[in-house]
Amino acid sequence: MTPRTRILLIALVILALAAVAAVCLHSLEEIHYLKSFFPHSFSVQEAFYAAALELIKVIIIALPLVLVIAVCLFCLTRRRDR
């Protein structure tokens, strides 16, 4: 594997991890916004449903990024014995 390809794969892993972190932080901020917007009427059950919905959104968005990370890490750890 050439050094350029190795650097490209490492950069892709870092970018994908940054994107996953950004999605997680955005979901967390959205839950905090909902709690501040509806302070008196936001029950524990509604907070649970909001958190579950945000978790589903994070999983749907992060799944392709995790796949990219896995493929890049597989390519980085694969050895060519030829």
N, C-alpha and C positions, 0 to 999 in steps of 0.2 A: 504494500500500500504506500502510495507516495505521501510525502509530508503535507502536500496541499490538500489531498483527500482527507487525511487524518484531521487537519485543522478544520476543514469544512464540517466533518461529522461532529467534532467537539462543539463547534459553534451552533450547529443545529440542536444538539442536546441542551446547551445553555439557553438558547432562545425558547425552546419548548418548555423548559422548566420555568423560565420567566413568565411565559404565557399562562401556565397552570397556576403559578403563584398570583398573577394578576386577576385571574378569574376567581380564585378562592377569596382574595381580599375584597373584590367587588361584591361577591355574595355576602360576605360578612358585613360590609358597610350597608348593604341593602336591608339586612335584617335589623341592624341598629337604627336605620332610618325609619323602618316600620315601627319599631318600639318607641321612637321619639315622636312619631306622627300620631300614633294612637296610644298614648300612655295609659289612659284609664280603661279603655275597652279592649286592650290586647291581653287576652287570657293566656294561661300556660299552654292550653291545648292549641290555640291559634298560633302561638310562638313555635310549638312543635311542628305544626303543619307548614308554617313558613320555612322553618329550617329544613324540613324534609323536601320541600319543593326546591329550595336552593341547592340541596345536595344532589338531587336528580339533575338539575341544570348543570352543575359542576361536572358530574359524571359524564353527561352527554357531550359537553364541550371538551373535557380533558381526555376522553377515551382515544380520539385520533392522535392527540399529542403524545400520550403515553405509548401508543403504537410506534410513532416516529422515534421516540427515545429508545424503545426496545430494539428496533431495527438498527439504529445507529450504534448502540452499544454492542449488539451482536457483530456488526461489521468491524468495530474497533477491536474486539477481543478475538476475532477469528484469525488464525495464523495460516499463512501459506507456507507449506513445507516444500514447495517446488523450487 
